[in-house]
Amino acid sequence: MAPLSKLRRNLSAPVVVILSVTIIMILSLSNPLVATILKWLFITIDGAVFASIILFFFIKSLAKEAILFTTVKEGTAKIILRGNSFERILMSFEGFHLNDPMGPGFKPDKANWEVLFHGPGNTNGFTGEMMEDSYYDRRSWLLKYLGIYWIGWPWSVKVHVYQFVWNETRTDENGAESVFPRAEATDLVYVSDFVYVFVTQDAETSENLQVTVLTFATVAVRNPYRALFSGEDWMVRVTAAINRNSRAFIGSQKYNDIIRSTKRAAAGGSTDTVDLTEYSAPIIALSSRLPDDVDTKPPFGLLGRYGVEIRTVDLQKIDLSGDAKDRNQEAATKAYVAEQEAIATRTTGKAKADVIEMTGEAEAKSLERRLSVISAVGEVGIRLAQYDAMQESSRGPGNTIVWGAPQPLVPTLPVAPNKPAASQSDGGSV
């Protein structure tokens, strides 16, 4: 919240204008001469207001094209060149200012054009009015109101435009994440925290499995001049440093251990298999020290040499690549097929078992009913059951049942005595 004194300053101009207009209107009602003068003034004022509106949109259009003026997005900076030589830097970043050698609050013990924090709790020794953004912003009130910055005459100065290459991630509608490289001409530098994606190709685990490692790193440019004019591309240097550390870490770990740890970390659980801080901490430390730093030749680290700071690091994903990916895919396919065949075998076996069980239950019930009938009719029932069994066993081709005599299943029937053949004389027929 703004202090009361600052609020009064902001309100004083509108109040004075309203009171002045009120007094002039009262005088015009009582004095014809004042009314005539005001009529001429109002015509002039209307023209001035109209011209101001036109000028407002004209200036905003110029600022969009970086002609005479420009806009600076919050959390970014722009480099101004005179011809092809560095002149100054414009920055918009609340609570921070540039250590401008020609600007207010310059600190000789800090690097030129370093981004310094001046807000509450700063450790740079800024107190009182030096903690206010307005102390370092020397633009006119009109430029502040319009939100634009003065560049200079277009025939002598310009905004620096350079080619920048980086990686970003894109998530599709199914939630799958993919990395795509970007290369664009830009005129700004992010001095606030920005998340970049780094891809380490064909790293090898301790089992010599080739993998691709996806790392998210939060990076902030702390000195735009060194980042762009140190003689090397700062993004190339950061990428090389992260890849070097990533390969060293992956080479000391097993693939499955890393996979389990990343999954547990993503779920918010403990990572007792692999300590992922052993991956992130050495990369963050690159900000203050690089492997090729020489003690007698400062500055040191990514921050000192290239003006960039790695703030956070996250091992986002690790995937098999190359031959290892093909072998893993083949093994996974075989495992899937084997699992499906096992499921089919279990299903078929269960179906057969169910059929046998149902058949057995049906036969048991049938036998139970037949035994109850046999038990009820006695010996005759037993003989009929034996007859049914012999009849059933004789079904099908090649089956012959031979009964011997006497037949225990068929009761002996009485046979009539032989009669003599009838003769013709007895009236029989031949």
Contacts in CASP RR format, 6 or more apart in sequence:
PFRMAT RR
TARGET T0000
AUTHOR 0000-0000-0000
METHOD contacts of the structure
MODEL  1
MAPLSKLRRNLSAPVVVILSVTIIMILSLSNPLVATILKWLFITIDGAVF
ASIILFFFIKSLAKEAILFTTVKEGTAKIILRGNSFERILMSFEGFHLND
PMGPGFKPDKANWEVLFHGPGNTNGFTGEMMEDSYYDRRSWLLKYLGIYW
IGWPWSVKVHVYQFVWNETRTDENGAESVFPRAEATDLVYVSDFVYVFVT
QDAETSENLQVTVLTFATVAVRNPYRALFSGEDWMVRVTAAINRNSRAFI
GSQKYNDIIRSTKRAAAGGSTDTVDLTEYSAPIIALSSRLPDDVDTKPPF
GLLGRYGVEIRTVDLQKIDLSGDAKDRNQEAATKAYVAEQEAIATRTTGK
AKADVIEMTGEAEAKSLERRLSVISAVGEVGIRLAQYDAMQESSRGPGNT
IVWGAPQPLVPTLPVAPNKPAASQSDGGSV
2 10 0 8 1.000
24 34 0 8 1.000
24 38 0 8 1.000
27 34 0 8 1.000
28 34 0 8 1.000
28 35 0 8 1.000
28 38 0 8 1.000
29 35 0 8 1.000
56 146 0 8 1.000
59 68 0 8 1.000
59 69 0 8 1.000
59 146 0 8 1.000
59 148 0 8 1.000
60 146 0 8 1.000
60 148 0 8 1.000
62 68 0 8 1.000
62 69 0 8 1.000
63 69 0 8 1.000
63 70 0 8 1.000
63 71 0 8 1.000
63 146 0 8 1.000
63 148 0 8 1.000
64 71 0 8 1.000
66 151 0 8 1.000
66 158 0 8 1.000
66 159 0 8 1.000
66 187 0 8 1.000
67 151 0 8 1.000
67 154 0 8 1.000
68 150 0 8 1.000
68 151 0 8 1.000
68 152 0 8 1.000
68 153 0 8 1.000
68 154 0 8 1.000
69 143 0 8 1.000
69 148 0 8 1.000
69 149 0 8 1.000
69 150 0 8 1.000
69 151 0 8 1.000
70 78 0 8 1.000
70 90 0 8 1.000
70 148 0 8 1.000
70 149 0 8 1.000
70 151 0 8 1.000
70 159 0 8 1.000
71 147 0 8 1.000
71 148 0 8 1.000
71 149 0 8 1.000
72 78 0 8 1.000
72 90 0 8 1.000
72 91 0 8 1.000
72 92 0 8 1.000
72 149 0 8 1.000
72 188 0 8 1.000
73 92 0 8 1.000
73 188 0 8 1.000
74 92 0 8 1.000
74 93 0 8 1.000
74 94 0 8 1.000
74 192 0 8 1.000
75 91 0 8 1.000
75 92 0 8 1.000
75 93 0 8 1.000
75 190 0 8 1.000
75 191 0 8 1.000
75 192 0 8 1.000
76 91 0 8 1.000
76 92 0 8 1.000
76 93 0 8 1.000
76 188 0 8 1.000
76 189 0 8 1.000
76 190 0 8 1.000
76 191 0 8 1.000
76 192 0 8 1.000
77 89 0 8 1.000
77 90 0 8 1.000
77 91 0 8 1.000
77 92 0 8 1.000
77 93 0 8 1.000
77 98 0 8 1.000
77 188 0 8 1.000
77 189 0 8 1.000
77 191 0 8 1.000
77 221 0 8 1.000
77 224 0 8 1.000
78 89 0 8 1.000
78 90 0 8 1.000
78 91 0 8 1.000
78 149 0 8 1.000
78 159 0 8 1.000
78 160 0 8 1.000
78 187 0 8 1.000
78 188 0 8 1.000
78 189 0 8 1.000
79 86 0 8 1.000
79 89 0 8 1.000
79 159 0 8 1.000
79 160 0 8 1.000
79 187 0 8 1.000
79 189 0 8 1.000
79 224 0 8 1.000
79 225 0 8 1.000
79 228 0 8 1.000
80 87 0 8 1.000
80 88 0 8 1.000
80 89 0 8 1.000
80 90 0 8 1.000
80 151 0 8 1.000
80 157 0 8 1.000
80 158 0 8 1.000
80 159 0 8 1.000
80 160 0 8 1.000
81 87 0 8 1.000
81 157 0 8 1.000
81 158 0 8 1.000
81 159 0 8 1.000
81 160 0 8 1.000
82 156 0 8 1.000
82 157 0 8 1.000
83 156 0 8 1.000
83 157 0 8 1.000
83 158 0 8 1.000
86 225 0 8 1.000
86 229 0 8 1.000
87 157 0 8 1.000
88 100 0 8 1.000
88 102 0 8 1.000
89 98 0 8 1.000
89 100 0 8 1.000
89 113 0 8 1.000
89 224 0 8 1.000
89 225 0 8 1.000
90 149 0 8 1.000
91 97 0 8 1.000
91 98 0 8 1.000
91 115 0 8 1.000
91 191 0 8 1.000
91 224 0 8 1.000
93 115 0 8 1.000
93 191 0 8 1.000
93 192 0 8 1.000
94 133 0 8 1.000
95 117 0 8 1.000
95 118 0 8 1.000
95 119 0 8 1.000
95 133 0 8 1.000
96 115 0 8 1.000
96 116 0 8 1.000
96 117 0 8 1.000
96 118 0 8 1.000
96 191 0 8 1.000
97 105 0 8 1.000
97 115 0 8 1.000
97 116 0 8 1.000
97 118 0 8 1.000
97 133 0 8 1.000
97 136 0 8 1.000
98 113 0 8 1.000
98 114 0 8 1.000
98 115 0 8 1.000
98 116 0 8 1.000
98 136 0 8 1.000
98 224 0 8 1.000
99 105 0 8 1.000
99 106 0 8 1.000
99 107 0 8 1.000
99 110 0 8 1.000
99 111 0 8 1.000
99 112 0 8 1.000
99 113 0 8 1.000
99 114 0 8 1.000
99 115 0 8 1.000
99 116 0 8 1.000
100 106 0 8 1.000
100 112 0 8 1.000
100 113 0 8 1.000
101 112 0 8 1.000
103 136 0 8 1.000
103 138 0 8 1.000
104 130 0 8 1.000
104 135 0 8 1.000
104 136 0 8 1.000
104 138 0 8 1.000
105 126 0 8 1.000
105 130 0 8 1.000
105 135 0 8 1.000
105 136 0 8 1.000
107 116 0 8 1.000
107 124 0 8 1.000
110 116 0 8 1.000
110 124 0 8 1.000
111 223 0 8 1.000
111 226 0 8 1.000
111 299 0 8 1.000
111 304 0 8 1.000
112 225 0 8 1.000
113 223 0 8 1.000
113 224 0 8 1.000
113 225 0 8 1.000
113 226 0 8 1.000
114 222 0 8 1.000
114 223 0 8 1.000
114 307 0 8 1.000
115 191 0 8 1.000
115 221 0 8 1.000
115 222 0 8 1.000
115 223 0 8 1.000
115 224 0 8 1.000
116 122 0 8 1.000
116 124 0 8 1.000
116 126 0 8 1.000
117 123 0 8 1.000
117 124 0 8 1.000
118 124 0 8 1.000
118 126 0 8 1.000
118 130 0 8 1.000
118 131 0 8 1.000
118 135 0 8 1.000
118 136 0 8 1.000
119 126 0 8 1.000
119 131 0 8 1.000
120 131 0 8 1.000
122 131 0 8 1.000
129 135 0 8 1.000
137 144 0 8 1.000
139 149 0 8 1.000
139 150 0 8 1.000
143 149 0 8 1.000
143 150 0 8 1.000
151 157 0 8 1.000
151 158 0 8 1.000
151 159 0 8 1.000
159 187 0 8 1.000
160 187 0 8 1.000
160 228 0 8 1.000
161 185 0 8 1.000
161 186 0 8 1.000
161 187 0 8 1.000
162 185 0 8 1.000
162 186 0 8 1.000
162 187 0 8 1.000
162 228 0 8 1.000
163 183 0 8 1.000
163 184 0 8 1.000
163 185 0 8 1.000
164 183 0 8 1.000
164 184 0 8 1.000
164 185 0 8 1.000
164 186 0 8 1.000
164 235 0 8 1.000
165 181 0 8 1.000
165 182 0 8 1.000
165 183 0 8 1.000
165 235 0 8 1.000
166 181 0 8 1.000
166 182 0 8 1.000
166 196 0 8 1.000
166 197 0 8 1.000
166 235 0 8 1.000
167 179 0 8 1.000
167 180 0 8 1.000
167 181 0 8 1.000
167 182 0 8 1.000
167 196 0 8 1.000
167 197 0 8 1.000
167 198 0 8 1.000
167 199 0 8 1.000
168 179 0 8 1.000
168 180 0 8 1.000
168 182 0 8 1.000
168 197 0 8 1.000
169 177 0 8 1.000
169 178 0 8 1.000
169 179 0 8 1.000
169 180 0 8 1.000
169 197 0 8 1.000
170 177 0 8 1.000
170 178 0 8 1.000
170 179 0 8 1.000
170 180 0 8 1.000
171 177 0 8 1.000
171 178 0 8 1.000
172 178 0 8 1.000
177 317 0 8 1.000
179 197 0 8 1.000
179 199 0 8 1.000
179 214 0 8 1.000
189 221 0 8 1.000
189 224 0 8 1.000
189 227 0 8 1.000
189 228 0 8 1.000
190 220 0 8 1.000
190 221 0 8 1.000
191 220 0 8 1.000
191 221 0 8 1.000
191 222 0 8 1.000
191 224 0 8 1.000
192 220 0 8 1.000
193 218 0 8 1.000
193 219 0 8 1.000
193 220 0 8 1.000
193 311 0 8 1.000
194 218 0 8 1.000
194 219 0 8 1.000
194 220 0 8 1.000
195 216 0 8 1.000
195 217 0 8 1.000
195 218 0 8 1.000
195 219 0 8 1.000
196 216 0 8 1.000
196 217 0 8 1.000
196 218 0 8 1.000
196 219 0 8 1.000
196 235 0 8 1.000
196 238 0 8 1.000
197 214 0 8 1.000
197 215 0 8 1.000
197 216 0 8 1.000
198 214 0 8 1.000
198 215 0 8 1.000
198 216 0 8 1.000
198 217 0 8 1.000
198 238 0 8 1.000
198 239 0 8 1.000
198 242 0 8 1.000
198 243 0 8 1.000
198 246 0 8 1.000
199 212 0 8 1.000
199 213 0 8 1.000
199 214 0 8 1.000
199 215 0 8 1.000
200 212 0 8 1.000
200 213 0 8 1.000
200 215 0 8 1.000
200 242 0 8 1.000
200 243 0 8 1.000
200 246 0 8 1.000
200 247 0 8 1.000
200 250 0 8 1.000
201 212 0 8 1.000
201 321 0 8 1.000
202 210 0 8 1.000
202 211 0 8 1.000
202 212 0 8 1.000
202 321 0 8 1.000
202 322 0 8 1.000
203 210 0 8 1.000
203 211 0 8 1.000
203 212 0 8 1.000
203 213 0 8 1.000
203 246 0 8 1.000
203 247 0 8 1.000
203 250 0 8 1.000
203 251 0 8 1.000
204 210 0 8 1.000
204 211 0 8 1.000
204 247 0 8 1.000
204 250 0 8 1.000
204 251 0 8 1.000
205 211 0 8 1.000
205 250 0 8 1.000
205 251 0 8 1.000
205 253 0 8 1.000
205 254 0 8 1.000
205 255 0 8 1.000
205 258 0 8 1.000
206 251 0 8 1.000
206 252 0 8 1.000
206 253 0 8 1.000
206 254 0 8 1.000
207 254 0 8 1.000
207 255 0 8 1.000
209 255 0 8 1.000
209 320 0 8 1.000
209 324 0 8 1.000
210 320 0 8 1.000
210 321 0 8 1.000
210 322 0 8 1.000
210 323 0 8 1.000
210 324 0 8 1.000
210 325 0 8 1.000
211 250 0 8 1.000
211 255 0 8 1.000
211 318 0 8 1.000
211 319 0 8 1.000
211 320 0 8 1.000
211 321 0 8 1.000
211 324 0 8 1.000
212 318 0 8 1.000
212 319 0 8 1.000
212 320 0 8 1.000
212 321 0 8 1.000
213 246 0 8 1.000
213 250 0 8 1.000
213 315 0 8 1.000
213 317 0 8 1.000
213 318 0 8 1.000
214 315 0 8 1.000
214 316 0 8 1.000
214 317 0 8 1.000
214 318 0 8 1.000
214 319 0 8 1.000
215 242 0 8 1.000
215 246 0 8 1.000
215 283 0 8 1.000
215 313 0 8 1.000
215 314 0 8 1.000
215 315 0 8 1.000
215 316 0 8 1.000
216 313 0 8 1.000
216 314 0 8 1.000
216 316 0 8 1.000
217 238 0 8 1.000
217 242 0 8 1.000
217 283 0 8 1.000
217 310 0 8 1.000
217 311 0 8 1.000
217 312 0 8 1.000
217 313 0 8 1.000
217 314 0 8 1.000
218 310 0 8 1.000
218 311 0 8 1.000
218 312 0 8 1.000
218 313 0 8 1.000
219 238 0 8 1.000
219 308 0 8 1.000
219 309 0 8 1.000
219 310 0 8 1.000
219 311 0 8 1.000
220 308 0 8 1.000
220 309 0 8 1.000
220 311 0 8 1.000
221 227 0 8 1.000
221 234 0 8 1.000
221 307 0 8 1.000
221 308 0 8 1.000
222 303 0 8 1.000
222 307 0 8 1.000
222 308 0 8 1.000
222 309 0 8 1.000
223 303 0 8 1.000
223 304 0 8 1.000
223 307 0 8 1.000
223 308 0 8 1.000
226 234 0 8 1.000
226 304 0 8 1.000
226 305 0 8 1.000
226 306 0 8 1.000
226 307 0 8 1.000
227 234 0 8 1.000
227 306 0 8 1.000
227 307 0 8 1.000
227 308 0 8 1.000
228 234 0 8 1.000
230 305 0 8 1.000
230 306 0 8 1.000
230 307 0 8 1.000
232 306 0 8 1.000
234 302 0 8 1.000
234 306 0 8 1.000
234 307 0 8 1.000
234 308 0 8 1.000
237 302 0 8 1.000
237 305 0 8 1.000
237 306 0 8 1.000
238 302 0 8 1.000
238 306 0 8 1.000
238 308 0 8 1.000
238 310 0 8 1.000
241 283 0 8 1.000
241 286 0 8 1.000
241 290 0 8 1.000
241 302 0 8 1.000
242 283 0 8 1.000
242 286 0 8 1.000
242 310 0 8 1.000
242 313 0 8 1.000
244 291 0 8 1.000
245 279 0 8 1.000
245 282 0 8 1.000
245 283 0 8 1.000
245 286 0 8 1.000
246 279 0 8 1.000
246 283 0 8 1.000
249 278 0 8 1.000
249 279 0 8 1.000
249 282 0 8 1.000
250 258 0 8 1.000
250 318 0 8 1.000
253 274 0 8 1.000
255 318 0 8 1.000
255 320 0 8 1.000
257 273 0 8 1.000
257 274 0 8 1.000
258 274 0 8 1.000
258 315 0 8 1.000
258 318 0 8 1.000
259 318 0 8 1.000
260 273 0 8 1.000
260 274 0 8 1.000
261 271 0 8 1.000
261 273 0 8 1.000
261 274 0 8 1.000
261 275 0 8 1.000
261 276 0 8 1.000
262 276 0 8 1.000
262 315 0 8 1.000
262 316 0 8 1.000
262 317 0 8 1.000
262 318 0 8 1.000
264 270 0 8 1.000
264 271 0 8 1.000
264 273 0 8 1.000
265 271 0 8 1.000
265 276 0 8 1.000
276 315 0 8 1.000
279 313 0 8 1.000
279 315 0 8 1.000
280 312 0 8 1.000
280 313 0 8 1.000
280 314 0 8 1.000
280 315 0 8 1.000
283 310 0 8 1.000
283 313 0 8 1.000
284 310 0 8 1.000
284 311 0 8 1.000
284 312 0 8 1.000
284 313 0 8 1.000
286 301 0 8 1.000
286 302 0 8 1.000
286 310 0 8 1.000
287 301 0 8 1.000
287 302 0 8 1.000
287 303 0 8 1.000
287 308 0 8 1.000
287 309 0 8 1.000
287 310 0 8 1.000
288 300 0 8 1.000
288 301 0 8 1.000
288 303 0 8 1.000
289 300 0 8 1.000
289 301 0 8 1.000
290 300 0 8 1.000
290 301 0 8 1.000
290 302 0 8 1.000
290 305 0 8 1.000
293 300 0 8 1.000
293 301 0 8 1.000
293 305 0 8 1.000
298 304 0 8 1.000
299 305 0 8 1.000
302 308 0 8 1.000
302 309 0 8 1.000
302 310 0 8 1.000
303 309 0 8 1.000
319 325 0 8 1.000
320 328 0 8 1.000
370 385 0 8 1.000
373 381 0 8 1.000
374 381 0 8 1.000
374 382 0 8 1.000
374 384 0 8 1.000
374 385 0 8 1.000
383 408 0 8 1.000
383 409 0 8 1.000
386 409 0 8 1.000
387 409 0 8 1.000
390 401 0 8 1.000
390 409 0 8 1.000
393 399 0 8 1.000
393 401 0 8 1.000
394 400 0 8 1.000
394 401 0 8 1.000
406 412 0 8 1.000
422 428 0 8 1.000
424 430 0 8 1.000
END
